[in-house]
Amino acid sequence: MAAFRIAGFSGLVPRLAKHLLSSNQAQTATNCNLAGGDLRPRNAALLVFSPQIDGEIRSMFRIEKDGNEKWLAWSRDVDVARSPVAGNTPQRFYYTGDGEPRTSDFEMATAGSGIYPSTCYVLGVTPPVNEPLVMASGGSGAATSRAYVYTFVTQWGEESQPSPVSIVTNGKIDATWMISNLDAAPPNSGAIIAVFKNSPVAGQAEISLDTVFGLRADEEIRFESVSGMTDLNGLFTLISVDPITKKVVISLSTDQLYAGGGEWKRQAPHNTGGMNKRIYRTLATSSGSEYRYVATLSAVTKSYSDTVPDTVVALGEVLPSTNWEMSPANMRGIVMLANGIAAGFTGNEVLFSELFKPYAWPTSYRQIYDQEIVAIAAMGTTLVGMTKGNPFTITGVEPATMGGGMEKLGVAWPCMSKRGVANFAFGVGYPAPQGMVMIGTSSDIVTKDLFTQKEWSELNPDTFIATSADNRYYCGYLAGDSSLMFVIDKAENASFSKINQNISCIWTDPITGKLYIATNKKIYEWEGDTGTKLFYEWKSKRFVTAPPVNYGAGKIDADFEMTEEERAAAQSSYNETIAANQTLISSYSMNDGLADTCLGEYEIGGDATQDIPLLSMDSLQFQLWSDGALKFAKQVRNSRAFRLPGGYKADNVEFVLSGNVKVNSVVLAETMDGLKQA
């Protein structure tokens, strides 16, 4: 007697034909939580923050200090790395992708009530450009020769590279050594002198400024109060900076004529508040000549009289920052390795910072690859590089000797989406044309038992935005005009399942482990609304029998009652939604009325109100299909056996479960008695 029982529900295996699936695998698995083996609905996402942002959220980051939580959001692809310094009480962080590399902390980023981060600094410290002038006078001691340099030091203790070296000057050891021509701190704003449109080429503008000290190509600058050529008022990325002519070049096509005036401002200012200068001078030692610390001056001070004896200078610090360059203005992908080294990339070049100094990026630490880099990720003290060809790894504990070079993996697995990269406890995963690559103790395509390259390509891996949570790969992707999600779980029965969720960003908080998504300019905690259950759909494999039979009975073991905890959560969610909608209506915040909004702001006929969640969890529909035709449908309300229609026999059947209740098992048999034997 033909019968079968399904328990231990699993997910999709797209590479297999529907009749070749295992008995518990699915043709359709949408909004299903299958991790425990039973079939459960997923919880709805919980709204946590609505940032005031232009455009969709493409990157987000949660920052917290003394229990005060704030959300940072960007409409660009931004990477954020927390400070590696122990006792990071200011909650300092570093980020790339929002213009030039930048840094901020909790107080700066959350100042005011606008878009966070509200303020920041450019990452790194611009070095002085003026060579110090030195003149020795007086003294009666032994003759000596000295050279001087000076550096800038921020209020955070970050030190720049030194200035150009002074001319070696002769004098007495007890002379008064006058050092002058010292730069003041680099400016964060200034005046526009002249503008030349279609220069140096058509579609560009050449702008003469009062100073370009501290400006670099690929940095962002804002022009304001320009007369005549008002198209210039706005934010631009510098194409080039000429320190001799004091001109910058931007991309700008305009028919307007410059009439005068205007100011420029850095989008990411230098950290000049409380900035100082440090003076260093040469001192002969047994190992040669070194630059030793002499004095600290205010950044505005432009001269200094040095009368410090050599015996005191000998006790001073050796100049530490000779090679502490700023990171390139076009650096992307900042990550922090476990050993306190920050890493980034630009083009085909990997960059490393000094240990525990994410503001200092010596050129000598850079490593060049033979293919363009798409993304990088940290895996302990190993850096994983994903490229347009072969991936690579670099391992080490010192930035100067990181691994002695790159280890190029022997297979061409191009990274198709930078935003599709995710860190797992066992490695780094990313989408390649062949499937999902996992680089860890070994490297392989870990989805080959789920997909052939054909099925994988149908997910459009070049559109992936992903993260990992509980070592599961959560990913958003584009399917035609729609945006969906899927989950790959190699460690559980779930395998691969889909989710009806449109997202623009997804992120896992490394501190709490919680997963967050962004959609429609709002941030949600994934499955955070325990009182609202999504409706799932799970379609079985095609069961084939020979000879044809008639399945005449069925039984579904399911939980049709909410737990007390679920009931309380549902009531709370219901009450909160009703209150939120009432507030919108009462405060006239509905753009003049329900379903009356700007085109494109909501779905057609939609508005700002939230959908009312269900107060029950009692929906379960069963469908039986054969030869592509629906044979039976039933709204199941309990776990009692039920009869299926007769009058036909078939050699293949499939069934569909859709609803929001937990299902433990499904049994189909030819007769009621057969259910007991299945």
C-alpha positions as CSV (number, residue, x, y, z in Angstrom):
1,M,0.0,0.0,0.0
2,A,1.5,3.3,-1.1
3,A,2.2,5.9,1.6
4,F,4.8,8.4,2.6
5,R,5.7,10.6,5.6
6,I,7.6,13.9,5.5
7,A,9.4,15.0,8.6
8,G,12.6,16.9,9.0
9,F,11.7,19.5,6.3
10,S,14.6,20.8,4.2
11,G,15.1,23.4,1.6
12,L,15.7,23.7,-2.1
13,V,18.3,21.9,-4.3
14,P,17.9,23.8,-7.6
15,R,20.4,21.5,-9.4
16,L,18.1,18.5,-9.1
17,A,15.0,17.6,-11.0
18,K,11.9,17.7,-8.9
19,H,11.4,13.9,-8.9
20,L,15.1,13.3,-7.9
21,L,14.9,15.4,-4.7
22,S,15.1,13.6,-1.4
23,S,11.7,13.1,0.2
24,N,12.1,16.0,2.6
25,Q,13.5,18.5,0.1
26,A,11.5,21.2,-1.6
27,Q,10.7,22.6,-5.0
28,T,9.6,25.8,-3.2
29,A,10.6,27.1,0.2
30,T,9.7,30.7,0.8
31,N,9.7,32.5,4.2
32,C,10.4,29.2,5.9
33,N,12.5,28.7,9.0
34,L,13.8,25.1,8.5
35,A,16.8,25.2,10.9
36,G,15.1,22.9,13.4
37,G,13.8,20.3,10.9
38,D,10.2,21.3,11.4
39,L,8.5,23.8,9.1
40,R,8.1,27.2,10.8
41,P,7.1,30.7,9.7
42,R,9.8,33.4,10.0
43,N,9.2,36.4,12.2
44,A,8.6,39.7,10.6
45,A,11.4,42.3,10.7
46,L,11.3,44.9,13.5
47,L,11.6,48.6,12.7
48,V,14.5,50.1,14.8
49,F,15.4,53.4,13.0
50,S,14.4,55.7,10.2
51,P,17.4,57.8,9.2
52,Q,17.0,61.1,7.5
53,I,18.8,60.1,4.3
54,D,18.7,61.0,0.6
55,G,18.4,57.8,-1.5
56,E,18.2,54.2,-0.4
57,I,20.4,53.0,2.5
58,R,23.3,51.0,1.0
59,S,25.5,50.9,4.2
60,M,24.7,51.1,7.9
61,F,26.5,50.8,11.2
62,R,25.4,50.7,14.8
63,I,27.4,52.7,17.4
64,E,26.8,52.7,21.1
65,K,28.3,54.5,24.1
66,D,27.2,54.2,27.7
67,G,24.0,52.4,26.6
68,N,23.1,55.1,24.1
69,E,22.6,53.6,20.7
70,K,22.8,55.5,17.4
71,W,22.6,54.4,13.7
72,L,24.9,55.6,10.9
73,A,23.6,55.3,7.4
74,W,25.0,56.0,3.9
75,S,23.6,55.9,0.4
76,R,27.0,54.7,-0.8
77,D,28.9,51.4,-0.4
78,V,30.8,52.2,2.8
79,D,33.1,49.9,4.8
80,V,33.6,50.6,8.5
81,A,36.3,49.4,10.9
82,R,36.3,50.0,14.6
83,S,39.5,51.3,16.3
84,P,41.8,48.4,17.3
85,V,43.2,50.4,20.3
86,A,42.4,48.9,23.7
87,G,40.0,51.0,25.8
88,N,38.4,52.6,22.8
89,T,36.1,54.7,25.1
90,P,35.4,57.4,22.4
91,Q,34.1,54.6,20.1
92,R,36.4,55.8,17.3
93,F,35.9,54.2,13.9
94,Y,37.3,54.5,10.4
95,Y,35.5,54.2,7.1
96,T,36.0,54.3,3.3
97,G,33.7,54.6,0.4
98,D,32.1,58.0,1.4
99,G,34.6,60.2,-0.4
100,E,38.2,60.0,0.9
101,P,38.9,57.7,3.9
102,R,37.5,59.2,7.0
103,T,37.4,58.8,10.8
104,S,34.9,59.8,13.5
105,D,33.8,58.8,17.0
106,F,30.5,58.6,18.9
107,E,30.3,62.3,19.9
108,M,31.3,63.7,16.5
109,A,29.2,61.2,14.5
110,T,26.0,61.7,16.5
111,A,26.2,65.5,17.0
112,G,22.9,67.3,16.1
113,S,19.8,65.7,14.7
114,G,20.6,65.3,11.0
115,I,22.0,62.4,9.0
116,Y,24.6,60.4,11.0
117,P,27.6,60.5,10.8
118,S,27.1,64.2,11.1
119,T,30.8,65.2,11.3
120,C,34.1,63.5,10.7
121,Y,37.8,64.1,9.9
122,V,39.9,63.0,7.0
123,L,41.8,59.9,7.9
124,G,45.5,60.6,8.6
125,V,47.5,63.8,9.2
126,T,48.6,66.1,6.4
127,P,52.4,66.7,6.7
128,P,53.9,70.2,6.6
129,V,55.2,71.4,3.3
130,N,57.4,74.3,4.2
131,E,61.1,73.6,4.8
132,P,62.2,75.1,8.1
133,L,64.7,77.9,7.9
134,V,67.5,77.7,10.6
135,M,69.9,80.3,11.8
136,A,72.4,79.8,14.7
137,S,73.7,82.8,16.7
138,G,75.9,83.2,19.7
139,G,77.4,80.5,21.8
140,S,80.9,79.7,22.9
141,G,80.9,75.9,22.9
142,A,82.1,73.3,20.4
143,A,81.0,73.6,16.8
144,T,78.3,71.4,15.5
145,S,76.0,70.9,12.5
146,R,72.2,70.4,12.7
147,A,69.2,69.8,10.5
148,Y,65.6,70.2,11.7
149,V,62.2,68.8,10.8
150,Y,58.8,69.3,12.3
151,T,55.5,67.4,12.3
152,F,51.8,68.1,13.0
153,V,50.2,66.2,15.9
154,T,46.4,66.1,16.4
155,Q,44.4,66.3,19.6
156,W,44.1,62.5,19.2
157,G,47.9,62.1,19.4
158,E,48.1,61.2,15.7
159,E,51.4,62.4,14.1
160,S,52.1,63.3,10.5
161,Q,55.1,62.6,8.4
162,P,57.9,65.2,8.9
163,S,58.3,68.3,6.9
164,P,61.1,68.6,4.3
165,V,64.5,68.6,6.0
166,S,66.1,72.0,6.6
167,I,69.5,72.9,5.2
168,V,72.2,71.6,7.4
169,T,73.3,74.6,9.5
170,N,76.6,75.1,11.4
171,G,76.8,76.7,14.8
172,K,77.8,76.3,18.4
173,I,76.2,73.6,20.6
174,D,75.2,76.3,23.1
175,A,74.0,78.8,20.4
176,T,70.5,80.0,20.0
177,W,69.1,78.2,17.0
178,M,66.2,80.2,15.4
179,I,63.8,78.0,13.4
180,S,61.3,79.8,11.2
181,N,59.1,79.4,8.2
182,L,57.0,76.8,10.0
183,D,53.6,75.9,8.5
184,A,50.4,76.6,10.4
185,A,47.8,73.8,10.4
186,P,46.4,73.0,7.0
187,P,43.2,75.0,6.3
188,N,39.7,73.4,6.0
189,S,38.3,76.2,3.9
190,G,39.3,79.2,1.8
191,A,38.4,81.5,-1.1
192,I,37.9,80.9,-4.8
193,I,40.1,83.3,-6.9
194,A,39.0,82.4,-10.5
195,V,37.1,79.7,-12.5
196,F,37.9,78.5,-16.0
197,K,35.2,76.3,-17.6
198,N,36.0,73.7,-20.2
199,S,39.6,73.7,-18.9
200,P,41.9,71.8,-19.2
201,V,39.4,69.8,-21.4
202,A,35.7,70.1,-22.2
203,G,33.5,69.0,-19.4
204,Q,35.9,70.0,-16.7
205,A,36.5,73.2,-14.8
206,E,39.8,74.6,-13.5
207,I,39.4,76.5,-10.3
208,S,42.1,78.8,-8.8
209,L,42.1,78.8,-5.0
210,D,43.8,80.9,-2.3
211,T,45.6,77.8,-1.1
212,V,45.6,74.1,-1.9
213,F,47.6,73.1,1.2
214,G,46.2,69.7,2.4
215,L,44.1,69.1,-0.7
216,R,44.5,65.9,-2.7
217,A,43.1,64.4,-5.9
218,D,40.0,62.2,-5.1
219,E,39.1,64.2,-2.1
220,E,35.7,65.8,-1.8
221,I,35.3,69.6,-1.7
222,R,32.2,71.8,-1.4
223,F,31.9,75.1,-3.2
224,E,29.5,77.8,-1.9
225,S,28.3,81.4,-2.6
226,V,29.6,81.4,-6.2
227,S,28.0,84.1,-8.4
228,G,27.2,83.6,-12.0
229,M,28.3,80.0,-12.3
230,T,25.9,78.7,-9.7
231,D,26.3,75.2,-11.1
232,L,29.5,75.2,-9.2
233,N,27.7,75.5,-5.9
234,G,27.8,71.9,-4.6
235,L,29.9,68.9,-3.7
236,F,32.7,67.8,-6.1
237,T,35.5,65.2,-6.2
238,L,38.9,66.7,-7.1
239,I,40.4,65.3,-10.3
240,S,43.8,66.9,-9.7
241,V,45.5,69.4,-7.5
242,D,48.4,71.6,-8.6
243,P,50.4,73.0,-5.6
244,I,52.4,75.3,-7.8
245,T,49.5,77.1,-9.6
246,K,47.1,76.5,-6.7
247,K,44.5,75.2,-9.1
248,V,42.2,72.2,-8.7
249,V,40.2,70.5,-11.5
250,I,36.7,69.0,-11.2
251,S,34.2,67.5,-13.6
252,L,31.6,70.2,-14.6
253,S,29.7,70.9,-17.8
254,T,28.0,74.3,-17.7
255,D,27.1,77.2,-20.0
256,Q,27.2,79.7,-17.1
257,L,29.9,82.3,-16.6
258,Y,31.8,82.9,-13.4
259,A,30.9,86.3,-12.0
260,G,33.1,86.2,-8.9
261,G,33.2,85.3,-5.2
262,G,32.8,81.9,-3.7
263,E,34.3,79.7,-1.0
264,W,35.6,76.2,-0.7
265,K,35.2,73.8,2.2
266,R,36.6,70.4,2.8
267,Q,33.8,67.7,3.2
268,A,36.1,65.8,5.6
269,P,38.1,68.5,7.5
270,H,41.6,68.1,8.9
271,N,41.7,67.4,12.7
272,T,43.2,70.8,13.5
273,G,41.4,71.7,16.8
274,G,44.1,71.6,19.4
275,M,46.7,70.6,16.9
276,N,50.4,71.0,17.8
277,K,53.7,70.9,16.1
278,R,56.7,68.8,17.2
279,I,60.3,70.0,16.5
280,Y,63.0,67.4,15.9
281,R,66.7,67.9,15.3
282,T,69.6,65.7,14.3
283,L,71.8,64.2,17.0
284,A,74.9,62.2,16.5
285,T,74.8,58.7,18.2
286,S,76.9,55.6,18.1
287,S,74.8,54.2,15.3
288,G,74.7,57.4,13.3
289,S,72.6,60.5,13.2
290,E,69.0,60.5,14.4
291,Y,66.2,63.0,14.6
292,R,65.4,63.5,18.3
293,Y,62.4,65.3,19.9
294,V,63.1,68.9,20.9
295,A,59.8,70.7,21.7
296,T,56.1,71.0,21.2
297,L,54.5,74.1,19.8
298,S,51.0,75.3,19.1
299,A,50.1,74.7,15.4
300,V,49.7,78.5,14.9
301,T,53.3,79.2,16.1
302,K,55.6,79.7,13.1
303,S,59.0,80.0,14.7
304,Y,61.0,78.6,17.6
305,S,64.2,79.5,19.4
306,D,66.0,76.2,20.3
307,T,68.4,76.4,23.3
308,V,67.8,72.8,24.5
309,P,71.2,71.2,25.3
310,D,72.2,68.0,23.5
311,T,72.2,66.1,26.9
312,V,68.4,66.8,27.2
313,V,67.7,66.1,23.5
314,A,69.5,62.8,23.8
315,L,66.7,61.7,26.1
316,G,64.0,62.7,23.7
317,E,62.0,60.4,21.4
318,V,63.4,59.4,18.1
319,L,61.2,60.7,15.2
320,P,58.7,57.8,14.8
321,S,56.7,59.0,11.8
322,T,59.2,59.2,9.0
323,N,57.1,56.9,6.8
324,W,53.6,57.6,8.3
325,E,51.9,58.6,5.1
326,M,48.2,59.3,4.8
327,S,46.2,56.5,3.1
328,P,45.5,57.3,-0.6
329,A,42.3,59.4,-1.1
330,N,40.8,56.7,-3.3
331,M,41.5,53.8,-0.9
332,R,38.5,51.4,-0.4
333,G,37.4,48.4,1.7
334,I,39.0,49.2,5.0
335,V,39.2,46.2,7.4
336,M,40.9,45.5,10.7
337,L,43.0,42.4,11.2
338,A,43.2,40.7,14.5
339,N,46.8,41.9,15.1
340,G,45.9,45.6,15.0
341,I,46.8,46.2,11.3
342,A,44.3,48.0,9.1
343,A,44.1,47.1,5.5
344,G,42.6,48.7,2.4
345,F,43.0,48.5,-1.4
346,T,43.0,50.6,-4.5
347,G,43.2,49.2,-8.0
348,N,45.5,46.2,-7.8
349,E,47.3,47.4,-4.7
350,V,46.9,46.2,-1.1
351,L,47.7,48.7,1.6
352,F,48.6,48.1,5.3
353,S,48.8,50.5,8.2
354,E,51.2,50.7,11.1
355,L,50.4,48.4,14.0
356,F,47.5,50.0,15.9
357,K,47.8,53.2,13.9
358,P,45.1,53.2,11.3
359,Y,46.0,56.8,10.3
360,A,49.6,55.8,9.1
361,W,50.0,53.9,5.8
362,P,53.7,53.6,4.7
363,T,54.2,53.1,1.0
364,S,56.8,50.4,1.7
365,Y,54.0,48.2,3.2
366,R,52.0,48.1,0.0
367,Q,51.8,44.9,-2.1
368,I,50.8,44.7,-5.7
369,Y,48.7,42.0,-7.3
370,D,48.5,41.2,-11.0
371,Q,44.7,41.5,-11.2
372,E,42.3,44.2,-10.2
373,I,41.0,43.8,-6.6
374,V,37.2,43.8,-6.0
375,A,37.1,43.3,-2.2
376,I,39.1,42.3,0.8
377,A,38.2,40.7,4.1
378,A,39.9,39.9,7.4
379,M,40.2,36.4,8.7
380,G,42.1,36.6,11.9
381,T,45.6,37.7,10.9
382,T,45.0,36.7,7.3
383,L,43.8,39.1,4.6
384,V,41.7,37.5,1.9
385,G,41.7,39.3,-1.4
386,M,38.9,38.8,-4.0
387,T,39.7,39.9,-7.5
388,K,38.5,39.9,-11.1
389,G,40.4,36.6,-11.4
390,N,42.2,34.5,-8.8
391,P,41.7,35.2,-5.1
392,F,44.7,35.6,-2.8
393,T,45.7,35.5,0.9
394,I,48.3,37.4,2.9
395,T,49.2,36.3,6.4
396,G,51.5,37.9,9.0
397,V,51.9,39.7,12.2
398,E,54.0,42.7,11.1
399,P,52.9,45.0,8.3
400,A,56.4,45.3,6.9
401,T,56.6,41.5,6.4
402,M,53.0,40.4,5.8
403,G,53.4,36.9,4.7
404,G,56.5,37.7,2.6
405,G,54.0,38.4,-0.2
406,M,50.7,37.2,-1.6
407,E,49.7,33.6,-1.9
408,K,47.7,33.4,-5.2
409,L,45.1,30.7,-5.2
410,G,45.3,28.5,-8.3
411,V,41.7,28.8,-9.6
412,A,40.1,31.7,-11.3
413,W,37.1,32.5,-9.1
414,P,36.3,36.1,-9.9
415,C,34.4,38.0,-7.3
416,M,31.1,39.2,-8.9
417,S,29.9,41.5,-6.1
418,K,31.9,43.3,-3.5
419,R,28.8,43.7,-1.4
420,G,28.2,39.9,-1.6
421,V,31.3,39.1,0.5
422,A,30.6,37.7,4.0
423,N,32.8,36.6,6.9
424,F,32.1,33.2,8.6
425,A,33.7,31.5,11.6
426,F,35.3,29.1,9.2
427,G,36.3,31.5,6.4
428,V,35.3,34.2,3.9
429,G,32.6,33.6,1.3
430,Y,31.8,35.4,-1.9
431,P,29.9,35.0,-5.2
432,A,31.8,33.8,-8.2
433,P,30.4,32.7,-11.6
434,Q,30.7,29.1,-10.5
435,G,29.0,29.4,-7.2
436,M,29.8,30.6,-3.7
437,V,33.5,30.4,-2.9
438,M,34.6,29.8,0.6
439,I,38.2,30.6,1.5
440,G,39.4,29.2,4.9
441,T,41.8,26.4,5.8
442,S,41.0,25.2,2.3
443,S,39.2,26.8,-0.6
444,D,36.3,25.4,-2.7
445,I,32.9,26.1,-4.3
446,V,30.7,25.2,-1.4
447,T,27.4,25.4,-3.3
448,K,28.2,22.8,-6.0
449,D,25.9,20.3,-4.3
450,L,23.0,22.8,-4.5
451,F,23.6,24.5,-7.9
452,T,25.1,24.0,-11.2
453,Q,26.6,27.2,-12.7
454,K,23.3,27.6,-14.7
455,E,21.0,27.7,-11.7
456,W,23.5,29.9,-9.7
457,S,23.6,32.4,-12.6
458,E,19.8,32.8,-12.5
459,L,20.2,34.4,-9.1
460,N,22.2,37.2,-10.7
461,P,25.2,37.0,-8.4
462,D,26.6,40.3,-9.6
463,T,23.7,41.9,-7.7
464,F,24.3,40.1,-4.4
465,I,24.3,42.1,-1.1
466,A,25.1,39.7,1.7
467,T,26.2,39.1,5.3
468,S,26.5,36.1,7.6
469,A,24.7,35.5,10.8
470,D,25.0,32.2,12.8
471,N,27.2,31.1,10.0
472,R,24.4,31.3,7.5
473,Y,24.7,33.3,4.3
474,Y,21.8,35.9,4.1
475,C,21.7,37.5,0.7
476,G,19.6,40.0,-1.3
477,Y,19.5,39.8,-5.1
478,L,17.6,41.2,-8.0
479,A,15.2,38.9,-10.0
480,G,13.8,40.9,-12.9
481,D,12.2,44.0,-11.5
482,S,12.0,42.5,-8.0
483,S,14.4,42.3,-5.1
484,L,14.3,39.1,-3.0
485,M,16.4,37.3,-0.4
486,F,17.7,33.8,0.1
487,V,19.5,31.9,2.9
488,I,22.2,29.3,2.4
489,D,22.8,27.1,5.5
490,K,25.3,24.3,4.9
491,A,25.3,23.1,8.5
492,E,21.5,22.5,8.8
493,N,18.7,20.8,6.9
494,A,17.7,24.2,5.6
495,S,20.2,24.2,2.8
496,F,18.8,26.9,0.5
497,S,15.5,28.8,1.0
498,K,14.1,32.1,-0.3
499,I,12.5,35.0,1.4
500,N,10.0,37.6,0.0
501,Q,11.9,40.6,1.3
502,N,13.1,43.6,-0.6
503,I,16.3,45.0,0.8
504,S,18.8,47.7,-0.1
505,C,21.3,46.8,2.6
506,I,22.1,44.0,5.0
507,W,24.5,44.0,7.9
508,T,25.4,41.9,11.0
509,D,26.5,43.7,14.1
510,P,29.8,42.0,15.2
511,I,29.2,43.1,18.8
512,T,25.7,41.7,19.3
513,G,25.5,39.2,16.4
514,K,22.1,40.6,15.4
515,L,21.2,40.8,11.7
516,Y,19.8,44.0,10.3
517,I,18.3,44.9,6.9
518,A,17.3,48.2,5.3
519,T,14.4,48.8,3.0
520,N,12.5,51.9,2.0
521,K,15.0,54.1,3.9
522,K,14.3,52.3,7.2
523,I,16.4,49.9,9.3
524,Y,15.0,46.8,10.7
525,E,16.2,44.0,13.0
526,W,15.9,40.8,11.1
527,E,13.1,38.6,12.6
528,G,12.9,41.0,15.5
529,D,9.1,41.2,15.6
530,T,8.3,37.9,17.4
531,G,4.6,38.8,17.5
532,T,4.2,38.9,13.7
533,K,4.7,35.7,11.6
534,L,5.3,35.8,7.9
535,F,3.3,33.4,5.6
536,Y,5.4,30.7,4.2
537,E,5.0,28.3,1.2
538,W,6.7,24.9,1.0
539,K,6.2,22.6,-2.0
540,S,7.3,19.0,-1.8
541,K,9.2,17.0,-4.4
542,R,7.3,15.1,-7.0
543,F,6.6,11.7,-5.6
544,V,6.5,9.0,-8.3
545,T,4.7,5.6,-7.9
546,A,4.4,2.6,-10.2
547,P,1.7,1.6,-10.8
548,P,-0.5,4.7,-10.4
549,V,-2.4,5.0,-7.1
550,N,-5.0,7.1,-5.5
551,Y,-3.9,8.8,-2.2
552,G,-7.2,8.9,-0.3
553,A,-6.1,10.1,3.2
554,G,-3.8,12.7,4.7
555,K,-2.8,13.9,8.1
556,I,-0.7,17.0,9.2
557,D,0.8,17.2,12.6
558,A,1.0,20.9,13.4
559,D,0.8,23.4,16.3
560,F,-2.2,25.5,15.8
561,E,-2.0,27.4,19.1
562,M,0.3,30.3,20.0
563,T,2.4,30.0,23.1
564,E,1.8,32.5,25.8
565,E,5.0,34.3,24.8
566,E,3.9,34.4,21.1
567,R,0.5,35.6,22.1
568,A,1.9,38.4,24.2
569,A,4.4,39.4,21.5
570,A,1.6,39.5,18.9
571,Q,-0.6,41.7,21.1
572,S,2.3,44.0,21.8
573,S,3.1,44.3,18.0
574,Y,-0.6,44.9,17.3
575,N,-0.9,47.6,19.9
576,E,2.3,49.4,18.8
577,T,1.2,49.4,15.1
578,I,-2.2,50.7,15.9
579,A,-0.7,53.5,18.0
580,A,1.9,54.4,15.4
581,N,-0.7,54.6,12.6
582,Q,-3.0,56.7,14.8
583,T,-0.1,59.1,15.5
584,L,0.6,59.5,11.8
585,I,-3.1,60.2,11.1
586,S,-3.6,62.5,14.1
587,S,-0.4,64.6,13.3
588,Y,-1.4,65.1,9.7
589,S,1.8,63.3,8.6
590,M,0.2,61.5,5.7
591,N,1.1,63.8,2.8
592,D,-2.5,65.1,2.9
593,G,-4.2,61.8,3.2
594,L,-4.2,58.0,3.1
595,A,-2.8,56.6,-0.1
596,D,-1.9,60.1,-1.2
597,T,1.9,60.3,-1.6
598,C,4.6,61.3,-4.0
599,L,5.0,59.0,-7.0
600,G,7.7,56.4,-6.2
601,E,7.7,57.0,-2.5
602,Y,5.4,54.1,-1.7
603,E,3.8,51.3,-3.8
604,I,0.8,52.5,-5.8
605,G,-2.1,53.3,-3.5
606,G,0.2,52.9,-0.5
607,D,1.0,55.3,2.3
608,A,3.1,55.6,5.5
609,T,0.9,53.5,7.7
610,Q,2.1,50.1,8.8
611,D,0.2,46.8,8.0
612,I,-1.8,45.6,11.0
613,P,-0.3,42.3,12.3
614,L,-2.4,39.2,12.9
615,L,-3.4,38.4,16.4
616,S,-3.6,34.7,15.7
617,M,-1.4,32.1,14.1
618,D,-3.9,29.6,12.8
619,S,-3.6,29.6,9.0
620,L,-2.5,26.5,7.1
621,Q,-3.6,25.5,3.6
622,F,-2.9,22.1,2.1
623,Q,-2.9,21.5,-1.7
624,L,-2.5,18.2,-3.6
625,W,-1.3,18.3,-7.2
626,S,-0.9,15.7,-9.9
627,D,0.3,16.0,-13.5
628,G,0.3,19.8,-12.9
629,A,-3.4,20.0,-12.0
630,L,-4.8,20.9,-8.6
631,K,-6.7,17.9,-7.2
632,F,-7.5,19.0,-3.7
633,A,-7.2,22.1,-1.4
634,K,-8.1,22.3,2.2
635,Q,-7.8,24.9,5.0
636,V,-6.4,22.7,7.8
637,R,-7.4,23.7,11.3
638,N,-6.3,20.7,13.4
639,S,-4.1,17.7,13.4
640,R,-6.9,15.2,12.7
641,A,-6.7,12.9,9.6
642,F,-8.8,14.0,6.6
643,R,-9.9,12.3,3.4
644,L,-8.7,13.1,-0.1
645,P,-10.8,12.8,-3.2
646,G,-11.1,9.6,-5.1
647,G,-12.1,8.9,-8.7
648,Y,-8.6,9.0,-10.2
649,K,-5.2,7.4,-10.0
650,A,-1.9,9.0,-10.7
651,D,1.7,8.0,-10.8
652,N,2.9,11.4,-9.5
653,V,1.8,13.7,-6.7
654,E,3.1,16.9,-5.1
655,F,1.8,18.8,-2.2
656,V,2.0,22.4,-1.0
657,L,1.8,23.8,2.5
658,S,1.2,27.5,3.0
659,G,0.5,29.3,6.2
660,N,1.9,30.6,9.5
661,V,1.8,27.6,11.9
662,K,4.5,25.2,12.8
663,V,4.3,21.8,10.9
664,N,6.0,18.8,12.4
665,S,5.1,16.2,9.7
666,V,2.8,15.3,6.8
667,V,1.5,11.8,6.0
668,L,-0.3,10.7,2.8
669,A,-1.6,7.2,2.2
670,E,-4.2,5.3,0.1
671,T,-6.5,4.7,3.1
672,M,-7.1,6.0,6.6
673,D,-5.6,2.8,8.0
674,G,-2.5,3.3,5.8
675,L,-1.7,6.6,7.7
676,K,-0.9,4.6,10.8
677,Q,1.6,2.4,8.9
678,A,3.4,5.2,7.1
